[in-house]
Amino acid sequence: MAPFRSVAQFGVVLAVMGAVLGPVPLGSPAPPHGAQGERSAAMAGQEQEDSRVLAGRRIVLSYSGPTPPAGVLQTLREGRAAGVILFGENVTSPEQLAESVAELKQAAAEAPHPRTLLLMTDQEGGKVRRLPGAPELSARRVGSAADPVAAAAESGTGAARTLAEAGLNLNLAPVLDVYDEPDNFIDHPERSYSQDPATVAQLGSAFLAAQQGLGVAATAKHFPGLGAAPRGGNTDERPVTLNIPLSQLRARGEAPYRSAIAAGVRLVMASWAVYPALDPHRPAGFSPTIIQGELRGRLGFEGVTVTDALEAEALAPYGGAGDRALAAARAGMDLLLCSARDPQQAEDATEALAAALDDGRLDRHAFTDAVARVDALRGSLG
């Protein structure tokens, strides 16, 4: 672990450790008494908006190469995207990244009803870093540090600073998967803190609290847990079924999310694996039982849900981008991650959502609730 560079930084870590032992929610505060009327009025205004704009406000798009395409900038000017996910291929230098981020933000600012653009990447630490810089320690190395909580907090601080300096405001981290077997899918790249769910809960909460304390939203993933996935169990490459007893799934896979939710995590990403103990027919991100029942109902999460990559090969049996977007929205996913580096993927997802909203296949009240959660997140970030 790198040494603390100042007394102030050490104080931040001590504060985070206190937050982990006695969590204080860091998410958006509950609306004040009497705000229901304002919320209803806002929803009524949403209902009058073009369906494609409403649908787009649930989409995260992506593109290839270092320069934002003209079509992407136009989509942002029309207000038809909530955010953009960036990958290593989008970055050639700090100067180029700053220019691209400025272009994206300027386009979003020109929308009829401008909102803060969600600009995100995967900056977990170790091998999984899209941008150069902190955090350098992998989750496994954090878990084996002399002072793991301090190391996790310092990693969260480092991630926040790296993203904020680049103009980004959302990190698709930390990973809360509790690995079962050494060298399995999640442990091999050192993406898991521990085999102990209590340790994962404590360190994941320390990471996210430090990161969100500096204004960068955190995402806990991959609900309800990929820690039992075998070495070849990558949902990006193939369908994955995890036959875990319900008691084990809840005691290990879901347990760290209780702490993360108590610590105020802003987003939760769902897994694309199938969990027969909860839903034998659908991947987690397509399952109302898992998203509405387990995550929102049982664990009480009220923040933003986000899909994993919509182009994942685990979803091959479920049709194209439009079909997948529709299934995710029906399950209760708020943000849809169109990360194939192809803007057409986002267009297809948007069109499918808009059509389903217009013809009643998607409930308008639930739809506008999802948009409102995303909008509230956007409004809380710089």
C-alpha positions in Angstrom: 0.0 0.0 0.0 1.3 3.5 -0.9 2.0 5.7 2.2 -0.4 8.5 3.1 0.7 11.7 1.5 -0.8 14.0 4.1 -2.4 14.2 7.5 -5.7 15.2 5.8 -5.6 12.0 3.6 -5.1 9.9 6.8 -8.1 11.7 8.3 -10.2 10.8 5.4 -9.4 7.2 5.7 -10.2 7.2 9.5 -13.5 8.8 8.7 -14.2 6.2 6.1 -13.3 3.4 8.5 -15.8 4.9 10.9 -18.5 5.0 8.2 -17.9 1.3 7.5 -18.3 0.4 11.2 -21.3 2.6 11.5 -22.5 3.4 8.0 -24.0 6.7 7.1 -25.9 6.7 3.8 -24.1 8.7 1.2 -26.8 8.6 -1.5 -29.3 11.3 -2.4 -31.4 12.4 0.6 -35.0 11.4 0.8 -37.4 14.0 -0.6 -38.8 16.4 2.0 -42.3 16.0 3.3 -44.7 17.5 0.7 -42.4 16.9 -2.3 -44.8 14.3 -3.7 -46.8 16.9 -5.6 -43.7 18.2 -7.2 -42.6 14.7 -8.2 -46.1 14.0 -9.7 -45.9 17.2 -11.7 -42.5 16.3 -13.0 -43.8 12.8 -14.0 -46.7 14.5 -15.8 -44.2 16.6 -17.7 -42.3 13.5 -18.6 -45.4 11.9 -20.0 -45.7 14.7 -22.5 -42.2 14.2 -23.8 -41.3 12.4 -27.0 -41.0 8.7 -26.2 -37.7 8.5 -27.9 -36.3 11.2 -25.6 -37.7 9.4 -22.5 -36.3 6.1 -23.7 -32.9 7.7 -24.5 -32.7 9.0 -20.9 -32.2 5.4 -19.8 -29.4 4.6 -22.3 -25.6 4.6 -21.9 -23.9 4.6 -25.3 -20.4 4.0 -26.5 -18.3 4.5 -29.6 -15.0 3.3 -31.0 -11.8 5.3 -31.4 -10.6 8.4 -29.7 -13.0 10.9 -31.4 -16.7 11.2 -30.5 -18.6 10.6 -33.8 -20.9 13.3 -35.1 -23.9 11.0 -34.6 -23.1 10.5 -31.0 -22.8 14.3 -30.4 -26.1 14.8 -32.2 -27.8 12.2 -30.0 -26.5 14.1 -26.9 -27.8 17.4 -28.3 -31.2 15.9 -28.7 -31.1 14.7 -25.0 -31.5 11.0 -26.1 -28.8 9.5 -23.8 -28.1 9.5 -20.1 -24.4 8.8 -20.4 -21.4 7.6 -22.2 -19.1 4.7 -21.2 -15.4 5.1 -22.2 -12.9 2.3 -22.8 -9.1 2.2 -23.2 -9.5 2.5 -27.0 -11.2 5.9 -26.5 -8.0 7.3 -24.8 -4.7 8.1 -26.5 -3.5 10.8 -24.1 -4.7 13.0 -21.2 -5.0 15.9 -23.6 -7.0 14.0 -26.2 -9.3 12.6 -23.4 -9.9 16.1 -22.1 -10.9 17.3 -25.5 -13.3 14.4 -26.1 -14.9 14.8 -22.7 -15.3 18.5 -23.3 -17.0 17.8 -26.7 -19.4 15.3 -25.1 -20.3 17.6 -22.2 -20.8 20.5 -24.6 -23.2 18.5 -26.8 -25.2 17.4 -23.8 -25.4 21.1 -22.6 -27.0 22.0 -25.9 -30.0 19.6 -25.4 -33.4 21.2 -25.0 -33.5 20.3 -21.3 -29.8 19.9 -20.4 -28.8 17.5 -17.6 -25.4 16.4 -16.3 -24.1 13.7 -18.6 -23.1 10.4 -16.9 -19.5 9.8 -18.0 -18.2 6.4 -16.8 -15.6 3.7 -17.1 -14.4 0.6 -15.3 -11.7 1.7 -12.9 -11.6 -1.2 -10.4 -7.9 -1.3 -9.8 -5.1 -3.7 -10.7 -5.6 -5.2 -14.2 -9.1 -3.6 -14.7 -8.3 0.0 -15.3 -9.5 1.9 -18.4 -7.6 5.0 -17.6 -3.9 5.3 -16.5 -3.4 6.0 -12.9 -4.9 5.0 -9.5 -6.0 2.6 -8.1 -3.0 0.5 -8.7 -3.8 -2.3 -6.2 -6.2 -5.1 -7.4 -9.0 -6.1 -5.0 -7.1 -9.2 -4.0 -4.0 -7.2 -3.1 -6.2 -4.8 -1.1 -7.7 -7.7 0.8 -4.2 -9.0 1.7 -2.8 -5.6 2.7 -1.5 -5.1 6.2 -4.5 -2.7 6.8 -7.1 -3.8 4.2 -9.7 -1.1 5.2 -7.2 1.7 4.8 -6.0 0.2 1.5 -9.6 -0.1 0.2 -10.3 3.5 1.2 -7.1 4.7 -0.5 -8.1 2.8 -3.7 -11.5 4.4 -3.7 -9.9 7.8 -3.2 -7.5 7.1 -6.0 -10.2 6.0 -8.4 -12.2 9.1 -7.7 -9.3 11.4 -8.3 -8.3 9.6 -11.5 -11.9 9.9 -12.9 -12.5 13.4 -11.7 -9.3 14.7 -13.2 -10.4 13.2 -16.5 -13.8 14.8 -16.2 -15.7 11.6 -15.5 -18.3 11.3 -12.7 -19.2 7.6 -12.4 -17.2 4.4 -11.8 -18.4 0.9 -12.6 -16.8 -0.3 -9.4 -16.4 -1.8 -6.8 -16.8 -5.5 -7.5 -18.6 -7.2 -4.5 -18.3 -10.8 -5.8 -17.2 -13.2 -3.0 -15.1 -15.9 -4.7 -15.7 -19.5 -3.9 -12.7 -21.3 -5.4 -9.1 -19.9 -5.9 -8.3 -19.0 -9.4 -11.9 -19.1 -10.6 -13.5 -16.6 -13.0 -13.5 -13.7 -10.5 -10.4 -14.5 -8.5 -8.0 -15.2 -11.4 -7.9 -11.5 -12.5 -7.8 -10.5 -8.8 -11.1 -8.8 -8.9 -12.4 -10.1 -5.5 -11.4 -8.9 -2.1 -11.9 -12.2 -0.3 -13.6 -15.5 0.1 -15.2 -14.1 3.3 -18.5 -12.1 2.6 -18.0 -9.9 5.7 -14.5 -8.9 4.5 -15.9 -8.1 1.0 -18.7 -6.1 2.6 -16.3 -4.1 4.7 -13.7 -3.4 2.0 -16.2 -2.7 -0.8 -18.0 -0.2 1.5 -14.7 1.5 2.3 -13.9 1.8 -1.4 -17.2 3.2 -2.4 -17.5 5.6 0.6 -14.1 7.1 -0.1 -14.9 7.4 -3.8 -18.4 8.9 -3.4 -17.0 11.3 -0.7 -15.1 12.9 -3.5 -18.1 13.2 -5.8 -17.7 10.2 -8.1 -20.7 7.8 -8.1 -19.9 4.1 -7.3 -21.5 0.9 -8.8 -21.7 -2.3 -6.8 -21.5 -5.4 -9.1 -22.5 -8.1 -10.1 -25.7 -8.7 -8.2 -26.6 -11.3 -6.8 -22.9 -12.4 -7.1 -20.6 -14.0 -9.6 -18.2 -15.4 -7.0 -19.2 -19.0 -7.7 -18.6 -18.8 -11.5 -15.9 -21.3 -12.7 -12.8 -20.2 -14.5 -14.6 -20.2 -17.9 -17.8 -18.6 -16.5 -17.5 -15.3 -18.3 -21.0 -14.0 -19.3 -19.3 -11.8 -21.9 -18.4 -15.0 -23.8 -21.2 -17.5 -23.1 -24.3 -18.3 -21.1 -23.6 -19.1 -17.4 -25.8 -20.9 -14.9 -24.9 -20.9 -11.2 -26.6 -23.7 -9.4 -26.2 -22.2 -5.9 -28.6 -23.1 -3.0 -30.7 -20.0 -2.1 -29.3 -20.0 1.5 -25.7 -19.8 0.1 -26.6 -17.3 -2.5 -28.1 -14.9 0.1 -25.4 -15.6 2.8 -22.5 -15.1 0.4 -23.4 -13.5 -2.9 -25.9 -11.0 -1.6 -24.5 -10.2 1.8 -22.0 -7.5 0.8 -24.8 -5.5 -0.9 -26.5 -4.9 2.5 -23.4 -3.0 3.6 -23.0 -1.2 0.3 -26.6 -0.1 0.4 -26.2 1.1 4.0 -23.1 3.0 2.9 -25.1 4.8 0.2 -23.9 3.2 -3.0 -25.6 5.0 -5.9 -25.8 2.2 -8.5 -26.0 -1.6 -8.5 -25.1 -3.6 -11.6 -26.9 -7.0 -12.2 -25.2 -10.1 -13.4 -26.1 -11.9 -16.7 -25.8 -15.3 -15.1 -28.8 -17.5 -14.4 -29.6 -18.3 -10.8 -32.1 -21.2 -10.7 -32.6 -20.9 -6.9 -34.3 -17.5 -7.7 -35.3 -17.7 -11.3 -34.5 -20.7 -13.4 -35.5 -19.1 -16.7 -33.9 -15.7 -17.0 -30.5 -14.1 -16.3 -30.5 -11.8 -13.3 -30.7 -8.6 -15.3 -33.8 -9.9 -17.0 -35.5 -11.2 -13.9 -38.1 -9.1 -12.0 -37.9 -11.7 -9.2 -34.2 -10.9 -8.7 -34.3 -7.1 -9.4 -37.6 -6.2 -7.9 -37.9 -9.0 -5.4 -34.4 -9.5 -4.1 -32.6 -6.2 -4.7 -35.3 -3.7 -4.2 -37.8 -5.7 -2.0 -35.6 -7.8 0.2 -32.5 -5.6 0.4 -34.3 -2.2 0.1 -32.1 -0.7 -2.7 -33.7 2.6 -3.9 -30.9 3.8 -6.2 -30.2 3.3 -9.9 -30.0 -0.2 -11.4 -27.7 -0.7 -14.4 -27.2 -3.6 -16.7 -23.9 -5.2 -17.5 -22.9 -5.0 -21.2 -26.1 -5.5 -23.3 -24.0 -7.1 -26.0 -22.8 -10.0 -23.8 -22.8 -13.4 -25.4 -24.8 -14.8 -22.4 -27.8 -13.0 -24.0 -27.4 -14.6 -27.4 -30.7 -16.5 -27.0 -32.6 -13.3 -26.3 -32.5 -11.5 -29.6 -30.9 -8.3 -30.6 -30.3 -5.0 -28.8 -33.9 -4.0 -28.9 -35.2 -7.3 -27.5 -32.6 -7.2 -24.7 -33.3 -3.6 -23.8 -37.0 -4.4 -23.5 -36.4 -7.5 -21.3 -34.1 -5.5 -19.0 -36.6 -2.6 -18.7 -39.4 -5.1 -17.9 -37.2 -6.6 -15.1 -36.6 -3.2 -13.5 -33.3 -2.1 -14.9 -33.0 1.7 -15.0 -29.9 2.2 -17.1 -29.1 0.1 -20.1 -25.4 -0.3 -20.9 -24.9 -0.3 -24.7 -21.1 -0.8 -24.6 -20.4 -2.5 -28.0 -18.7 0.6 -29.2 -21.4 0.9 -31.9 -23.8 3.8 -31.6 -26.4 1.9 -33.6 -26.7 -0.5 -30.6 -28.0 2.4 -28.5 -30.3 3.6 -31.3 -31.8 0.1 -31.6 -32.3 -0.1 -27.8 -33.9 3.4 -27.7 -36.3 2.6 -30.6 -37.4 -0.6 -28.9 -38.1 1.1 -25.6 -39.9 4.0 -27.2 -42.2 1.7 -29.3 -43.0 -0.5 -26.2 -43.8 2.7 -24.2 -46.1 3.9 -26.9 -48.0 0.7 -27.4 -48.3 -0.2 -23.7 -46.0 -3.1 -23.5 -44.0 -1.1 -21.0 -45.9 0.5 -18.1 -45.6 4.2 -18.3 -45.6 4.8 -14.6 -42.8 2.4 -14.0 -40.9 3.8 -17.0 -41.1 7.4 -15.7 -40.0 6.2 -12.2 -36.9 4.7 -13.8 -36.2 7.9 -15.7 -36.7 9.9 -12.5 -34.1 7.8 -10.6 -31.6 8.3 -13.4 -32.3 12.0 -13.6 -31.9 12.3 -9.8 -28.5 10.7 -10.1 -27.5 12.9 -13.0 -28.6 16.0 -11.1 -26.5 15.1 -8.0 -23.2 14.8 -9.9 -20.9 17.4 -11.4 
